Amino acid sequence: MLGGQTGRNADGRELAANAGLAIALLLAFHTGFGIPILWAINYYIPSAFDGFGRRSLIGTALYPFGSLRFEYLFVAALQMAVRYAFVVILFWRALHSPLPVKLVVIAFLIAPTGGYLFHTVGYPEDILYLALLAAINVPALPALAIMGATLFVQEMAAFTVIPLYIASLVLRKELRTTFVHGAVLLAVFATIYLFLQTVSPEAIEALLARIRAVARYPIDESYYTVFRNDFVGERMRNYYSPPARYLTRAIMVAASVSAVVAAGMFRRSEGPFNLLNVCCVFGACLAPLLLGFFGWDVFRWVFLSLLSSLLVLLFLGRPPPTPAMVTVACLLTVFALAGHLEYFDGARPRPILPYPHLIDFWGTELPQIIRTALSR
């Protein structure tokens, strides 16, 4: 009798947590939904056939589509399909995870990170993270090829998904594979760094001319200054200083979450692997913050750090003990109450309350956003 009652209580908690996940996902969608910004559209355009080396893999794959790859609607539809596929995978994994993991995902979605997940649609990290999820589920050689390819999607993979991939190998105690794959991926990055950083002005202008001939939207040509600059040229400086409002608070949350997730990887049974596991996971979760010394999207780097911590909990190794999971959920809840992530192009997170704001989004603003996308 007592066992049956306990089972019903457990089922009730799981059902409540699943409902909480669904509600949190809808609230995150409401808070941050948008269409790809004009800057982000460019991530899918440059190809090797246009004379580009770095950031060229997606454009090369889309090259057979001809001038269609210069159309906003075509590219935006692809970018949204990829981002929402990633969201569906996260949600599905959360649904089939233990209750403490579900609480962490709910807190992630109601925190500023939830809205940001939908706001940053179009940026290439969703492809990078999908590639990571594929790599950790295939044999070593295909995994290495996948992770090497991510560096040609965007070189920031060296600070986002590759550290997570290396951490996954360490957690599986595949040390030889860790060193071999780490060396190969470092060599790939060095090749991009030494030979493929910049593109000739003629190649950039030729591509822009082809885009202008087709595009019905205002092209954000400032994106292409990236290909005129080295990684460590004028762009290399501390973009965290002076700190924007709420930035210090956001970094502290990201660092705290990383520390708790890493500490949760400690297992007495692991023996000498313990310190290595903790250090690798901590480094992988914090690594996106290093991008603040190369690029100006500082709030985005904080978001990616927190997203990396979430992926560790969902996909890499065994979930940490319940106290660690509850601590992470509490940190994200505090972030929801007293934190902020700055949006792009003057956009702001939508307020959920008062209630009319919620209704206006679904009845007025959402159709207007869709009409804007279709008009480009």
C-alpha atoms as a printed R data frame, in Angstrom:
    type eleno elety resid chain resno      x      y       z
1   ATOM     1    CA   MET     A     1  0.000  0.000   0.000
2   ATOM     2    CA   LEU     A     2  2.738  2.383   0.994
3   ATOM     3    CA   GLY     A     3  4.737  1.439  -2.089
4   ATOM     4    CA   GLY     A     4  1.745  2.171  -4.321
5   ATOM     5    CA   GLN     A     5  1.258  5.581  -2.722
6   ATOM     6    CA   THR     A     6  4.938  6.389  -3.183
7   ATOM     7    CA   GLY     A     7  4.746  5.371  -6.829
8   ATOM     8    CA   ARG     A     8  1.711  7.587  -7.417
9   ATOM     9    CA   ASN     A     9  3.498 10.516  -5.786
10  ATOM    10    CA   ALA     A    10  6.526  9.971  -7.991
11  ATOM    11    CA   ASP     A    11  4.324  9.788 -11.086
12  ATOM    12    CA   GLY     A    12  2.603 12.993 -10.005
13  ATOM    13    CA   ARG     A    13  5.931 14.791  -9.600
14  ATOM    14    CA   GLU     A    14  7.081 13.637 -13.031
15  ATOM    15    CA   LEU     A    15  3.813 14.785 -14.605
16  ATOM    16    CA   ALA     A    16  4.080 18.180 -12.901
17  ATOM    17    CA   ALA     A    17  7.703 18.531 -14.021
18  ATOM    18    CA   ASN     A    18  6.781 17.675 -17.622
19  ATOM    19    CA   ALA     A    19  3.993 20.267 -17.538
20  ATOM    20    CA   GLY     A    20  6.480 22.750 -16.106
21  ATOM    21    CA   LEU     A    21  8.868 22.038 -18.981
22  ATOM    22    CA   ALA     A    22  6.159 22.687 -21.561
23  ATOM    23    CA   ILE     A    23  5.031 25.923 -19.892
24  ATOM    24    CA   ALA     A    24  8.610 27.142 -19.461
25  ATOM    25    CA   LEU     A    25  9.319 26.449 -23.137
26  ATOM    26    CA   LEU     A    26  6.264 28.452 -24.226
27  ATOM    27    CA   LEU     A    27  7.227 31.348 -21.955
28  ATOM    28    CA   ALA     A    28 10.785 31.314 -23.347
29  ATOM    29    CA   PHE     A    29  9.374 31.348 -26.885
30  ATOM    30    CA   HIS     A    30  7.152 34.303 -26.003
31  ATOM    31    CA   THR     A    31 10.020 36.181 -24.357
32  ATOM    32    CA   GLY     A    32 12.597 35.892 -27.111
33  ATOM    33    CA   PHE     A    33 11.011 34.813 -30.395
34  ATOM    34    CA   GLY     A    34 12.310 36.602 -33.427
35  ATOM    35    CA   ILE     A    35 13.500 36.047 -36.971
36  ATOM    36    CA   PRO     A    36 17.189 35.966 -37.941
37  ATOM    37    CA   ILE     A    37 18.760 39.415 -37.908
38  ATOM    38    CA   LEU     A    38 20.408 40.690 -41.085
39  ATOM    39    CA   TRP     A    39 23.912 40.144 -39.675
40  ATOM    40    CA   ALA     A    40 23.184 36.473 -38.953
41  ATOM    41    CA   ILE     A    41 21.917 35.792 -42.481
42  ATOM    42    CA   ASN     A    42 25.489 36.201 -43.728
43  ATOM    43    CA   TYR     A    43 26.703 33.144 -41.814
44  ATOM    44    CA   TYR     A    44 25.073 30.905 -44.446
45  ATOM    45    CA   ILE     A    45 26.338 32.737 -47.543
46  ATOM    46    CA   PRO     A    46 30.161 32.746 -48.094
47  ATOM    47    CA   SER     A    47 31.503 29.588 -49.723
48  ATOM    48    CA   ALA     A    48 34.828 28.124 -50.777
49  ATOM    49    CA   PHE     A    49 33.768 28.761 -54.381
50  ATOM    50    CA   ASP     A    50 33.565 32.476 -53.558
51  ATOM    51    CA   GLY     A    51 37.175 32.461 -52.343
52  ATOM    52    CA   PHE     A    52 36.440 32.157 -48.627
53  ATOM    53    CA   GLY     A    53 38.233 29.769 -46.280
54  ATOM    54    CA   ARG     A    54 36.999 30.197 -42.734
55  ATOM    55    CA   ARG     A    55 33.258 30.309 -42.051
56  ATOM    56    CA   SER     A    56 32.659 28.826 -45.487
57  ATOM    57    CA   LEU     A    57 31.334 25.307 -44.888
58  ATOM    58    CA   ILE     A    58 27.625 26.165 -44.736
59  ATOM    59    CA   GLY     A    59 27.785 28.396 -47.812
60  ATOM    60    CA   THR     A    60 29.706 25.709 -49.676
61  ATOM    61    CA   ALA     A    61 27.026 23.154 -48.834
62  ATOM    62    CA   LEU     A    62 24.345 25.584 -50.070
63  ATOM    63    CA   TYR     A    63 26.245 26.587 -53.230
64  ATOM    64    CA   PRO     A    64 24.263 24.205 -55.486
65  ATOM    65    CA   PHE     A    65 21.142 26.278 -54.684
66  ATOM    66    CA   GLY     A    66 22.616 29.125 -56.727
67  ATOM    67    CA   SER     A    67 21.242 32.612 -56.137
68  ATOM    68    CA   LEU     A    68 18.593 31.192 -53.805
69  ATOM    69    CA   ARG     A    69 21.228 31.237 -51.041
70  ATOM    70    CA   PHE     A    70 21.147 35.050 -51.236
71  ATOM    71    CA   GLU     A    71 17.408 35.196 -50.537
72  ATOM    72    CA   TYR     A    72 16.519 36.198 -46.991
73  ATOM    73    CA   LEU     A    73 13.472 33.941 -46.781
74  ATOM    74    CA   PHE     A    74 15.364 30.834 -47.909
75  ATOM    75    CA   VAL     A    75 18.281 31.354 -45.526
76  ATOM    76    CA   ALA     A    76 16.090 32.444 -42.600
77  ATOM    77    CA   ALA     A    77 13.858 29.383 -43.025
78  ATOM    78    CA   LEU     A    78 16.909 27.115 -42.908
79  ATOM    79    CA   GLN     A    79 18.314 28.890 -39.875
80  ATOM    80    CA   MET     A    80 15.042 28.674 -37.994
81  ATOM    81    CA   ALA     A    81 14.614 25.001 -38.911
82  ATOM    82    CA   VAL     A    82 18.081 24.216 -37.533
83  ATOM    83    CA   ARG     A    83 17.560 26.200 -34.309
84  ATOM    84    CA   TYR     A    84 14.147 24.669 -33.629
85  ATOM    85    CA   ALA     A    85 15.478 21.182 -34.327
86  ATOM    86    CA   PHE     A    86 18.089 21.850 -31.654
87  ATOM    87    CA   VAL     A    87 15.398 23.093 -29.250
88  ATOM    88    CA   VAL     A    88 13.276 19.992 -29.889
89  ATOM    89    CA   ILE     A    89 16.252 17.736 -29.116
90  ATOM    90    CA   LEU     A    90 16.932 19.613 -25.875
91  ATOM    91    CA   PHE     A    91 13.282 19.386 -24.874
92  ATOM    92    CA   TRP     A    92 12.998 15.713 -25.759
93  ATOM    93    CA   ARG     A    93 16.119 14.894 -23.770
94  ATOM    94    CA   ALA     A    94 14.822 16.869 -20.806
95  ATOM    95    CA   LEU     A    95 11.493 15.008 -20.904
96  ATOM    96    CA   HIS     A    96 13.336 11.707 -20.585
97  ATOM    97    CA   SER     A    97 15.738 12.868 -17.863
98  ATOM    98    CA   PRO     A    98 15.518 12.471 -14.080
99  ATOM    99    CA   LEU     A    99 13.477 14.969 -12.100
100 ATOM   100    CA   PRO     A   100 16.477 17.098 -10.912
101 ATOM   101    CA   VAL     A   101 17.611 17.556 -14.534
102 ATOM   102    CA   LYS     A   102 14.096 18.654 -15.491
103 ATOM   103    CA   LEU     A   103 14.202 21.279 -12.752
104 ATOM   104    CA   VAL     A   104 17.467 22.637 -14.156
105 ATOM   105    CA   VAL     A   105 16.020 22.842 -17.686
106 ATOM   106    CA   ILE     A   106 12.895 24.598 -16.394
107 ATOM   107    CA   ALA     A   107 15.077 27.132 -14.567
108 ATOM   108    CA   PHE     A   108 17.200 27.596 -17.720
109 ATOM   109    CA   LEU     A   109 14.083 28.325 -19.776
110 ATOM   110    CA   ILE     A   110 12.547 30.819 -17.354
111 ATOM   111    CA   ALA     A   111 15.905 32.567 -16.846
112 ATOM   112    CA   PRO     A   112 17.091 35.110 -19.445
113 ATOM   113    CA   THR     A   113 18.783 32.190 -21.219
114 ATOM   114    CA   GLY     A   114 15.379 30.811 -22.276
115 ATOM   115    CA   GLY     A   115 14.349 33.864 -24.256
116 ATOM   116    CA   TYR     A   116 17.892 34.218 -25.597
117 ATOM   117    CA   LEU     A   117 17.688 30.691 -27.005
118 ATOM   118    CA   PHE     A   118 14.927 31.905 -29.322
119 ATOM   119    CA   HIS     A   119 16.299 35.404 -29.860
120 ATOM   120    CA   THR     A   120 19.659 34.263 -31.277
121 ATOM   121    CA   VAL     A   121 18.132 32.202 -34.066
122 ATOM   122    CA   GLY     A   122 20.339 32.385 -37.150
123 ATOM   123    CA   TYR     A   123 23.646 32.253 -35.339
124 ATOM   124    CA   PRO     A   124 25.720 29.161 -36.177
125 ATOM   125    CA   GLU     A   125 26.117 27.718 -32.690
126 ATOM   126    CA   ASP     A   126 23.057 25.512 -33.153
127 ATOM   127    CA   ILE     A   127 24.842 23.743 -36.044
128 ATOM   128    CA   LEU     A   128 27.947 23.453 -33.875
129 ATOM   129    CA   TYR     A   129 26.018 21.920 -30.972
130 ATOM   130    CA   LEU     A   130 24.098 19.560 -33.253
131 ATOM   131    CA   ALA     A   131 27.449 18.454 -34.679
132 ATOM   132    CA   LEU     A   132 28.699 17.861 -31.136
133 ATOM   133    CA   LEU     A   133 25.679 15.689 -30.308
134 ATOM   134    CA   ALA     A   134 26.344 13.663 -33.459
135 ATOM   135    CA   ALA     A   135 30.066 13.343 -32.687
136 ATOM   136    CA   ILE     A   136 29.583 11.932 -29.192
137 ATOM   137    CA   ASN     A   137 27.334  9.211 -30.608
138 ATOM   138    CA   VAL     A   138 29.440  7.905 -33.505
139 ATOM   139    CA   PRO     A   139 32.785  6.057 -33.722
140 ATOM   140    CA   ALA     A   140 36.038  7.948 -33.205
141 ATOM   141    CA   LEU     A   141 37.026  8.623 -36.830
142 ATOM   142    CA   PRO     A   142 33.675 10.078 -37.985
143 ATOM   143    CA   ALA     A   143 33.536 12.045 -34.734
144 ATOM   144    CA   LEU     A   144 36.918 13.611 -35.468
145 ATOM   145    CA   ALA     A   145 35.808 14.522 -38.998
146 ATOM   146    CA   ILE     A   146 32.617 16.122 -37.672
147 ATOM   147    CA   MET     A   147 34.452 18.175 -35.053
148 ATOM   148    CA   GLY     A   148 37.085 19.249 -37.566
149 ATOM   149    CA   ALA     A   149 34.311 20.425 -39.887
150 ATOM   150    CA   THR     A   150 32.828 22.614 -37.139
151 ATOM   151    CA   LEU     A   151 35.926 24.830 -37.309
152 ATOM   152    CA   PHE     A   152 34.998 25.657 -40.913
153 ATOM   153    CA   VAL     A   153 31.449 26.530 -39.855
154 ATOM   154    CA   GLN     A   154 32.872 29.061 -37.430
155 ATOM   155    CA   GLU     A   155 36.238 29.177 -35.727
156 ATOM   156    CA   MET     A   156 34.555 29.905 -32.381
157 ATOM   157    CA   ALA     A   157 33.972 26.126 -32.256
158 ATOM   158    CA   ALA     A   158 37.445 26.017 -30.696
159 ATOM   159    CA   PHE     A   159 35.934 27.722 -27.623
160 ATOM   160    CA   THR     A   160 32.475 26.140 -27.571
161 ATOM   161    CA   VAL     A   161 31.936 22.611 -28.856
162 ATOM   162    CA   ILE     A   162 35.497 21.303 -29.115
163 ATOM   163    CA   PRO     A   163 36.182 21.753 -25.370
164 ATOM   164    CA   LEU     A   164 32.918 19.905 -24.691
165 ATOM   165    CA   TYR     A   165 33.942 17.138 -27.092
166 ATOM   166    CA   ILE     A   166 37.328 16.776 -25.387
167 ATOM   167    CA   ALA     A   167 35.575 16.721 -21.991
168 ATOM   168    CA   SER     A   168 33.263 13.954 -23.209
169 ATOM   169    CA   LEU     A   169 36.264 11.827 -24.194
170 ATOM   170    CA   VAL     A   170 37.873 12.393 -20.804
171 ATOM   171    CA   LEU     A   171 34.663 11.451 -19.009
172 ATOM   172    CA   ARG     A   172 34.620  8.217 -21.020
173 ATOM   173    CA   LYS     A   173 38.291  7.629 -20.034
174 ATOM   174    CA   GLU     A   174 39.389  7.589 -23.686
175 ATOM   175    CA   LEU     A   175 42.670  9.358 -22.944
176 ATOM   176    CA   ARG     A   176 44.559  8.217 -26.016
177 ATOM   177    CA   THR     A   177 41.728  9.375 -28.251
178 ATOM   178    CA   THR     A   178 41.626 12.631 -26.307
179 ATOM   179    CA   PHE     A   179 45.264 13.435 -27.058
180 ATOM   180    CA   VAL     A   180 45.137 12.335 -30.701
181 ATOM   181    CA   HIS     A   181 41.898 14.171 -31.498
182 ATOM   182    CA   GLY     A   182 42.985 17.224 -29.531
183 ATOM   183    CA   ALA     A   183 46.216 17.426 -31.533
184 ATOM   184    CA   VAL     A   184 44.437 17.006 -34.878
185 ATOM   185    CA   LEU     A   185 41.816 19.636 -34.059
186 ATOM   186    CA   LEU     A   186 44.535 22.018 -32.892
187 ATOM   187    CA   ALA     A   187 46.292 21.487 -36.226
188 ATOM   188    CA   VAL     A   188 43.080 22.259 -38.126
189 ATOM   189    CA   PHE     A   189 42.615 25.452 -36.128
190 ATOM   190    CA   ALA     A   190 46.258 26.382 -36.748
191 ATOM   191    CA   THR     A   191 45.719 25.913 -40.500
192 ATOM   192    CA   ILE     A   192 42.767 28.307 -40.422
193 ATOM   193    CA   TYR     A   193 44.748 30.734 -38.267
194 ATOM   194    CA   LEU     A   194 47.847 30.716 -40.486
195 ATOM   195    CA   PHE     A   195 46.362 30.501 -43.974
196 ATOM   196    CA   LEU     A   196 42.621 31.214 -44.064
197 ATOM   197    CA   GLN     A   197 41.953 34.173 -41.785
198 ATOM   198    CA   THR     A   198 41.504 36.904 -44.363
199 ATOM   199    CA   VAL     A   199 39.944 37.100 -47.807
200 ATOM   200    CA   SER     A   200 41.009 39.386 -50.626
201 ATOM   201    CA   PRO     A   201 38.987 42.605 -51.014
202 ATOM   202    CA   GLU     A   202 38.221 41.590 -54.597
203 ATOM   203    CA   ALA     A   203 36.623 38.304 -53.507
204 ATOM   204    CA   ILE     A   204 34.568 40.069 -50.832
205 ATOM   205    CA   GLU     A   205 33.353 42.726 -53.261
206 ATOM   206    CA   ALA     A   206 32.533 40.125 -55.929
207 ATOM   207    CA   LEU     A   207 30.378 38.191 -53.463
208 ATOM   208    CA   LEU     A   208 28.647 41.343 -52.247
209 ATOM   209    CA   ALA     A   209 27.879 42.293 -55.851
210 ATOM   210    CA   ARG     A   210 26.182 38.937 -56.400
211 ATOM   211    CA   ILE     A   211 24.196 39.339 -53.203
212 ATOM   212    CA   ARG     A   212 23.110 42.895 -54.114
213 ATOM   213    CA   ALA     A   213 21.883 41.688 -57.499
214 ATOM   214    CA   VAL     A   214 19.436 39.296 -55.835
215 ATOM   215    CA   ALA     A   215 18.655 40.439 -52.308
216 ATOM   216    CA   ARG     A   216 15.466 42.352 -51.551
217 ATOM   217    CA   TYR     A   217 16.579 43.127 -48.013
218 ATOM   218    CA   PRO     A   218 19.152 45.605 -46.675
219 ATOM   219    CA   ILE     A   219 22.444 43.693 -46.616
220 ATOM   220    CA   ASP     A   220 24.483 44.034 -43.438
221 ATOM   221    CA   GLU     A   221 27.810 44.429 -45.193
222 ATOM   222    CA   SER     A   222 29.613 45.118 -41.911
223 ATOM   223    CA   TYR     A   223 29.726 41.342 -41.407
224 ATOM   224    CA   TYR     A   224 32.382 41.065 -44.097
225 ATOM   225    CA   THR     A   225 34.857 43.214 -42.174
226 ATOM   226    CA   VAL     A   226 35.455 40.005 -40.199
227 ATOM   227    CA   PHE     A   227 37.286 38.630 -43.234
228 ATOM   228    CA   ARG     A   228 39.515 41.689 -43.482
229 ATOM   229    CA   ASN     A   229 40.872 41.287 -39.928
230 ATOM   230    CA   ASP     A   230 43.100 38.764 -38.200
231 ATOM   231    CA   PHE     A   231 41.914 37.043 -35.015
232 ATOM   232    CA   VAL     A   232 44.567 38.829 -32.993
233 ATOM   233    CA   GLY     A   233 44.614 42.120 -34.851
234 ATOM   234    CA   GLU     A   234 42.698 45.193 -33.796
235 ATOM   235    CA   ARG     A   235 39.795 43.032 -32.670
236 ATOM   236    CA   MET     A   236 41.781 41.405 -29.875
237 ATOM   237    CA   ARG     A   237 40.990 43.300 -26.693
238 ATOM   238    CA   ASN     A   238 38.983 42.895 -23.509
239 ATOM   239    CA   TYR     A   239 35.363 43.433 -24.530
240 ATOM   240    CA   TYR     A   240 34.228 42.863 -20.957
241 ATOM   241    CA   SER     A   241 35.690 46.229 -19.955
242 ATOM   242    CA   PRO     A   242 34.079 48.544 -19.142
243 ATOM   243    CA   PRO     A   243 31.333 46.102 -18.082
244 ATOM   244    CA   ALA     A   244 27.864 46.723 -19.485
245 ATOM   245    CA   ARG     A   245 24.978 46.871 -17.075
246 ATOM   246    CA   TYR     A   246 24.150 43.418 -15.694
247 ATOM   247    CA   LEU     A   247 27.245 41.899 -17.368
248 ATOM   248    CA   THR     A   248 29.255 41.285 -14.195
249 ATOM   249    CA   ARG     A   249 26.238 39.616 -12.611
250 ATOM   250    CA   ALA     A   250 25.729 37.405 -15.664
251 ATOM   251    CA   ILE     A   251 29.388 36.343 -15.730
252 ATOM   252    CA   MET     A   252 29.265 35.480 -12.035
253 ATOM   253    CA   VAL     A   253 26.222 33.261 -12.622
254 ATOM   254    CA   ALA     A   254 27.911 31.531 -15.566
255 ATOM   255    CA   ALA     A   255 31.099 30.931 -13.563
256 ATOM   256    CA   SER     A   256 29.142 29.656 -10.541
257 ATOM   257    CA   VAL     A   257 27.045 27.281 -12.638
258 ATOM   258    CA   SER     A   258 30.204 25.993 -14.358
259 ATOM   259    CA   ALA     A   259 31.854 25.367 -11.001
260 ATOM   260    CA   VAL     A   260 28.866 23.477  -9.579
261 ATOM   261    CA   VAL     A   261 28.434 21.356 -12.720
262 ATOM   262    CA   ALA     A   262 32.155 20.518 -12.729
263 ATOM   263    CA   ALA     A   263 32.160 19.694  -9.012
264 ATOM   264    CA   GLY     A   264 29.196 17.419  -9.655
265 ATOM   265    CA   MET     A   265 31.416 15.305 -11.914
266 ATOM   266    CA   PHE     A   266 33.444 14.233  -8.866
267 ATOM   267    CA   ARG     A   267 32.990 10.523  -8.145
268 ATOM   268    CA   ARG     A   268 34.889  8.705  -5.411
269 ATOM   269    CA   SER     A   269 34.944  5.606  -7.567
270 ATOM   270    CA   GLU     A   270 36.819  7.439 -10.328
271 ATOM   271    CA   GLY     A   271 40.060  7.645  -8.333
272 ATOM   272    CA   PRO     A   272 42.808  9.565 -10.164
273 ATOM   273    CA   PHE     A   273 40.385 10.563 -12.932
274 ATOM   274    CA   ASN     A   274 38.430 12.787 -10.559
275 ATOM   275    CA   LEU     A   275 40.579 15.887 -10.834
276 ATOM   276    CA   LEU     A   276 40.912 15.507 -14.593
277 ATOM   277    CA   ASN     A   277 37.136 15.122 -15.000
278 ATOM   278    CA   VAL     A   278 36.387 18.174 -12.881
279 ATOM   279    CA   CYS     A   279 39.007 20.370 -14.564
280 ATOM   280    CA   CYS     A   280 37.992 19.392 -18.108
281 ATOM   281    CA   VAL     A   281 34.291 19.980 -17.482
282 ATOM   282    CA   PHE     A   282 34.957 23.280 -15.717
283 ATOM   283    CA   GLY     A   283 37.182 24.446 -18.570
284 ATOM   284    CA   ALA     A   284 34.676 23.362 -21.218
285 ATOM   285    CA   CYS     A   285 31.825 25.237 -19.525
286 ATOM   286    CA   LEU     A   286 33.893 28.406 -19.049
287 ATOM   287    CA   ALA     A   287 35.642 28.327 -22.441
288 ATOM   288    CA   PRO     A   288 32.985 30.385 -24.322
289 ATOM   289    CA   LEU     A   289 33.765 33.314 -22.015
290 ATOM   290    CA   LEU     A   290 37.239 33.515 -23.591
291 ATOM   291    CA   LEU     A   291 35.521 34.770 -26.741
292 ATOM   292    CA   GLY     A   292 35.106 38.082 -24.910
293 ATOM   293    CA   PHE     A   293 38.746 38.794 -25.767
294 ATOM   294    CA   PHE     A   294 38.100 38.414 -29.517
295 ATOM   295    CA   GLY     A   295 34.489 39.463 -30.120
296 ATOM   296    CA   TRP     A   296 32.051 42.019 -28.814
297 ATOM   297    CA   ASP     A   297 28.954 39.837 -28.276
298 ATOM   298    CA   VAL     A   298 29.714 39.530 -24.563
299 ATOM   299    CA   PHE     A   299 26.199 38.581 -23.449
300 ATOM   300    CA   ARG     A   300 26.122 35.909 -26.126
301 ATOM   301    CA   TRP     A   301 29.316 34.395 -24.727
302 ATOM   302    CA   VAL     A   302 27.708 34.248 -21.274
303 ATOM   303    CA   PHE     A   303 24.696 32.522 -22.801
304 ATOM   304    CA   LEU     A   304 26.915 29.977 -24.558
305 ATOM   305    CA   SER     A   305 28.752 29.257 -21.316
306 ATOM   306    CA   LEU     A   306 25.458 28.520 -19.558
307 ATOM   307    CA   LEU     A   307 24.246 26.482 -22.536
308 ATOM   308    CA   SER     A   308 27.461 24.440 -22.409
309 ATOM   309    CA   SER     A   309 26.812 23.675 -18.742
310 ATOM   310    CA   LEU     A   310 23.290 22.542 -19.622
311 ATOM   311    CA   LEU     A   311 24.582 20.256 -22.376
312 ATOM   312    CA   VAL     A   312 27.021 18.663 -19.942
313 ATOM   313    CA   LEU     A   313 24.104 17.824 -17.650
314 ATOM   314    CA   LEU     A   314 21.908 16.531 -20.449
315 ATOM   315    CA   PHE     A   315 24.315 14.670 -22.708
316 ATOM   316    CA   LEU     A   316 27.808 14.229 -21.253
317 ATOM   317    CA   GLY     A   317 28.388 11.598 -18.614
318 ATOM   318    CA   ARG     A   318 26.144 10.738 -15.699
319 ATOM   319    CA   PRO     A   319 24.073 13.535 -14.135
320 ATOM   320    CA   PRO     A   320 25.673 15.011 -10.996
321 ATOM   321    CA   PRO     A   321 24.171 14.266  -7.565
322 ATOM   322    CA   THR     A   322 20.821 15.848  -6.745
323 ATOM   323    CA   PRO     A   323 22.282 18.578  -4.456
324 ATOM   324    CA   ALA     A   324 24.431 19.851  -7.322
325 ATOM   325    CA   MET     A   325 21.449 19.872  -9.691
326 ATOM   326    CA   VAL     A   326 19.285 21.735  -7.202
327 ATOM   327    CA   THR     A   327 22.081 24.278  -6.693
328 ATOM   328    CA   VAL     A   328 22.290 24.900 -10.447
329 ATOM   329    CA   ALA     A   329 18.505 25.295 -10.632
330 ATOM   330    CA   CYS     A   330 18.618 27.789  -7.752
331 ATOM   331    CA   LEU     A   331 21.409 29.803  -9.417
332 ATOM   332    CA   LEU     A   332 19.416 30.000 -12.648
333 ATOM   333    CA   THR     A   333 16.298 30.992 -10.713
334 ATOM   334    CA   VAL     A   334 18.235 33.837  -9.083
335 ATOM   335    CA   PHE     A   335 19.398 34.813 -12.584
336 ATOM   336    CA   ALA     A   336 15.754 34.844 -13.687
337 ATOM   337    CA   LEU     A   337 14.865 37.233 -10.849
338 ATOM   338    CA   ALA     A   338 17.878 39.550 -10.992
339 ATOM   339    CA   GLY     A   339 19.672 38.967 -14.292
340 ATOM   340    CA   HIS     A   340 19.557 40.104 -17.895
341 ATOM   341    CA   LEU     A   341 21.049 39.230 -21.280
342 ATOM   342    CA   GLU     A   342 21.226 42.086 -23.759
343 ATOM   343    CA   TYR     A   343 19.512 41.427 -27.101
344 ATOM   344    CA   PHE     A   344 20.737 42.434 -30.566
345 ATOM   345    CA   ASP     A   345 19.613 45.310 -32.783
346 ATOM   346    CA   GLY     A   346 17.731 47.111 -30.041
347 ATOM   347    CA   ALA     A   347 15.375 44.207 -29.333
348 ATOM   348    CA   ARG     A   348 14.242 43.536 -25.775
349 ATOM   349    CA   PRO     A   349 12.857 40.524 -23.918
350 ATOM   350    CA   ARG     A   350  9.062 40.623 -23.997
351 ATOM   351    CA   PRO     A   351  7.404 40.947 -20.601
352 ATOM   352    CA   ILE     A   352  5.053 38.149 -19.657
353 ATOM   353    CA   LEU     A   353  2.962 40.254 -17.307
354 ATOM   354    CA   PRO     A   354  0.587 41.987 -17.327
355 ATOM   355    CA   TYR     A   355 -1.547 39.434 -19.120
356 ATOM   356    CA   PRO     A   356 -2.448 41.673 -22.122
357 ATOM   357    CA   HIS     A   357  1.230 41.574 -23.191
358 ATOM   358    CA   LEU     A   358  0.968 37.814 -23.566
359 ATOM   359    CA   ILE     A   359 -2.195 38.074 -25.650
360 ATOM   360    CA   ASP     A   360 -0.812 40.898 -27.827
361 ATOM   361    CA   PHE     A   361  2.195 38.790 -28.774
362 ATOM   362    CA   TRP     A   362  0.159 35.856 -30.086
363 ATOM   363    CA   GLY     A   363 -2.582 37.954 -31.660
364 ATOM   364    CA   THR     A   364 -0.675 40.941 -33.061
365 ATOM   365    CA   GLU     A   365  3.107 40.853 -32.791
366 ATOM   366    CA   LEU     A   366  3.738 37.284 -33.950
367 ATOM   367    CA   PRO     A   367  1.764 37.693 -37.216
368 ATOM   368    CA   GLN     A   368  3.554 41.012 -37.798
369 ATOM   369    CA   ILE     A   369  6.977 39.366 -37.380
370 ATOM   370    CA   ILE     A   370  5.996 36.667 -39.867
371 ATOM   371    CA   ARG     A   371  4.803 39.289 -42.372
372 ATOM   372    CA   THR     A   372  8.131 41.106 -42.013
373 ATOM   373    CA   ALA     A   373 10.044 37.948 -42.822
374 ATOM   374    CA   LEU     A   374  7.871 37.184 -45.853
375 ATOM   375    CA   SER     A   375  8.340 40.710 -47.226
376 ATOM   376    CA   ARG     A   376 12.136 40.437 -47.385
